[in-house]
Amino acid sequence: MTDLQFDLSGLREQAVVALERRLEAAKTQLLLADSAIITSPLDVQLSVARHGSGATFSGTIEGEWEFACVRCLGPARQRFRTEVEGDVPAGAQTLDATEEVRQALHLALPGHAYCRSDCKGLCPKCGGDRNEKPCGCGA
C-alpha cells in the first residue's frame, strides 16, 4: 500500500468509516513538485460513506508549507487546511486518495506568499533587504 491508500474492509459492515493518516513531509513533497516546500507532516482525515454499490469520501488536509516571499525572497511559512473529496469505485477494497490529495493541495496554493504582512521587500537599486536595515543607496 502507498501512503495514501486506505483499506476499506470496514466499509462492508458500516455505512461510514473514518480514516486518518499522518504523512511525513519528505514523503509528500512529490505531491507539490516545485510549487512549495512542505515543512511539517500532513494530517489527512477522511470519511468514507457507502452509497448503494459505490462510495464517496471527503475530509481535510492540514500542514505547513514554505514559499519564497514575493517581496524580499525570504522564507514565507504558512499553515494551511484544505478540503478533499472524491469517489470510490464500486466494489473497491482499497481507496487510493493520492490524486485527489495532490489536486486539493494545488488548489489551496496561495497566489502570493509574504514572509510578513509589512514586508518592505528588496531595494530596486542595490538589492538590499529593506527588512534587515535601511538601504543607503538613495533609492
N, C-alpha and C positions, 0 to 999 in steps of 0.2 A: 504494500500500500504506500502511496505517496503521502506527503504531509497533509494534503487537503482532501484525502479520501477518507470516507467515513463508512463504517459498517451499518447497514440498515436492517439487520436481522430483527431488532426490537420493534420495527415498524409493523411486523406481522401481527403482533399481539396488541399493540396500542395504536390509536389514531394519530398521536403526536409524539415525536421523540425529540428531546433536546440534546444537542451535540456541542461540545466545546473543544477548542484546541488552542494551545499557546505555541506559536512558531518563533523560533529564534531568528533574529534579524538577518543573519548571514544566509539562512535558508530561504528567505523571502525576497531577497534583493533582486533576483531574476524576474520577479513579477513586475517590477518597475523599470527594468533595464537602466538607462541613464537619466530617467526623469527626476529621481530623487534618491536620497540615501536613507534607508530605513535604519533608525538609530535605537530602536527598542524592540522587544518581542511584539509580534502581532497577536492580539487576542481575538479569536474568531468564535462567535457564538451563533449557532444556527438552531432553528426549529423546523423540523420536517413534519409535514402534515399529509396524511393519506387522503386522497380524493378518488373514490372509485377504484379504477385499476392503476392510476398513476399517483404521483405525489408532487408537492411543491415545497420549496424551502425558502426561508427568509431569516435575516439576522443582522448582526453588526460586526464590524471590524474596527478595532481600536489599536492605536500605536502612536509612534512619534517618528517624524521624518525630518530631514535636513535638506535645505536648498542653499544656493548662493544668493545672498541679498541682492536685489536688483539695483540698489543704490551704491553700496560700498563693496560688494562681492564677498563680504564676511559670511560666516555661518548663520543661517536663519532656521532655527528649530521650531517645529510646531507640533502640538498634539493634534490628533485627528480622530474622528469617529465617523464612520460612514455605513450606509446600509447596503446589504447584498441580498439578492433573491434570484430564484431560478426554478426550473422544472427538473423533476427526476423522471427518467423514462419508466414506462410501465414495466413492472417485474424486476427492476434493478435491485440487486442485492447490496450494492455499494453506491455511494454518492461521491463523485469527484467534482469538488467545487472550485478547482484551480482556475478555470477560465472566468467564472463569474466573479471570483475574488479579484483577479487581475483587472477585469473591466471596472469593477467598483472602485478600486484604488485609483485607476487612471481618471475616472470621472471626478474623484474627490481632490485631485491635484489643484492647488491654488493657481490662479493666473499670474500673480506676483507674490513674491515672498520678501519680507523685510525682517532684518535682524531685530529691529525695534521700531515702533511707530514714528519716533522722531529722528530716524537715521538721517544724518547730514550728507552722506554719500562721499564720493571722491571728488577732489578738485579737478575741474576740466583742463586746467593748465599743467599742473605738475603731477597730478595723480595721487596726491597725498590723501590719506583717510582723515576727513574732517571730524570724525567721531573721536579720534585719538588726541588731536591737537589742532589749533587754528593754523590754517595754511599761511605761510609767509611769502608766497609768490605774488600776491597782489590780485589774484583773480577773484 
